[in-house]
């Protein structure tokens, strides 16, 4: 399947006035999770640009430590995803508590990096961009175009890098995945 890069959203769409932001309903974790996943898919290129800017600044100040930190995070992420596909208890944890799964990855990375060296590079270069993405995705209300783009991603009409990451974390909507499987069977 061909990977497509999502378009860069306009600044006034990515960061509009305060009327398009609201605190999530902490009592309904499923709804909050759907909001985060939808925003991560819709604004993924904007998030990538913000993260690249922050990583570049920190990487310029401390390139070796940033390279080590990035390598550790990627290896820990791949290790957790591999283990979750082979261990049922981790698969259930990843599916039911995705935030806990990501926090476990970040804490494991933190301890490995603290063992290897500079923790502040990890905090500002890797964790800060992820935290900013999560806060924005949690607070930003979805719009109609956002929902439509996510449905297209979910039924397999297009596949983006963030879609692959969310698939690895098993955070795509189950009903959409069932529809995508049905459509792929019909195509055959």
URFENMO-V973941 format. One record per pair of residues at least 6 apart in sequence whose C-alpha atoms are under 8 Angstrom apart, sorted by sequence separation. I is the first residue (numbers start at 1). GAP is how many residues later the second one is. D is the distance in Angstrom with one decimal. If there is no record, write none. Layout:
I|GAP|D / I|GAP|D
This chain:
25|6|7.6 / 26|6|7.2 / 59|6|7.8 / 84|6|4.7 / 85|6|6.2 / 94|6|7.6 / 113|6|6.2 / 152|6|6.5 / 153|6|5.9 / 166|6|6.3 / 25|7|6.5 / 40|7|7.8 / 59|7|5.3 / 83|7|7.1 / 84|7|4.6 / 93|7|7.8 / 94|7|5.4 / 153|7|7.6 / 24|8|5.8 / 58|8|7.1 / 59|8|7.6 / 93|8|6.8 / 110|9|7.0 / 113|9|7.3 / 163|9|8.0 / 84|10|7.3 / 153|10|7.3 / 55|11|7.9 / 110|12|7.1 / 154|18|7.0 / 154|19|7.4 / 106|21|7.6 / 155|21|5.8 / 154|22|5.5 / 155|22|6.5 / 154|23|6.4 / 155|24|6.2 / 156|24|5.9 / 80|25|7.1 / 151|25|7.4 / 155|25|4.3 / 154|26|7.0 / 77|28|6.1 / 155|28|7.8 / 14|29|7.1 / 76|29|6.4 / 14|32|7.5 / 73|32|7.6 / 76|32|7.2 / 73|33|7.3 / 76|33|6.4 / 9|34|6.6 / 8|35|7.4 / 6|36|7.5 / 9|36|7.6 / 73|36|5.4 / 6|37|8.0 / 8|37|5.3 / 9|37|6.5 / 72|37|6.1 / 6|38|6.9 / 7|38|6.5 / 8|38|5.8 / 6|39|6.1 / 5|40|7.5 / 69|40|7.9 / 72|40|7.3 / 72|41|7.2 / 69|44|6.3 / 68|45|7.8 / 65|52|7.5 / 69|52|7.4 / 65|53|6.5 / 69|53|5.9 / 66|55|6.2 / 65|56|6.5 / 66|56|7.2 / 70|56|7.2 / 69|57|7.6 / 62|59|7.4 / 66|59|6.9 / 58|63|6.8 / 58|66|7.1 / 59|66|7.3 / 58|67|5.4 / 54|70|7.9 / 55|70|5.0 / 54|71|6.3 / 55|71|6.9 / 98|71|7.2 / 98|73|7.5 / 55|74|7.8 / 95|74|7.3 / 54|75|6.7 / 94|75|6.5 / 95|75|5.9 / 94|76|7.1 / 95|76|6.8 / 51|78|5.0 / 50|79|7.2 / 51|79|7.6 / 47|86|6.2 / 81|87|6.5 / 81|88|7.1 / 40|93|7.7 / 40|97|6.2 / 36|98|7.2 / 39|98|5.1 / 39|99|8.0 / 37|100|7.7 / 36|101|4.8 / 39|101|7.4 / 35|102|6.9 / 36|102|5.2 / 35|103|6.5 / 39|103|7.0 / 38|104|7.5 / 42|104|5.8 / 32|106|6.9 / 35|106|7.4 / 35|107|7.0 / 39|107|7.4 / 42|107|6.9 / 38|108|7.0 / 42|108|6.8 / 38|109|7.0 / 41|109|6.7 / 38|112|6.2 / 24|114|6.4 / 23|115|7.4 / 24|115|6.3 / 23|116|5.4 / 22|117|5.2 / 21|118|5.2 / 22|118|6.6 / 44|118|6.4 / 21|119|4.6 / 22|119|6.6 / 20|120|6.2 / 21|120|5.5 / 20|121|5.5 / 41|121|5.9 / 40|122|7.1 / 41|122|6.6 / 37|129|7.7 / 37|134|7.2 / 37|135|7.6 / 4|154|6.7 / 6|154|6.5 / 3|155|7.4 / 4|155|5.8 / 5|155|5.6 / 2|156|7.9 / 3|156|5.3 / 4|156|5.1 / 5|156|7.0 / 2|157|6.9 / 3|157|5.4 / 4|157|7.6 / 1|158|7.6 / 3|158|6.9
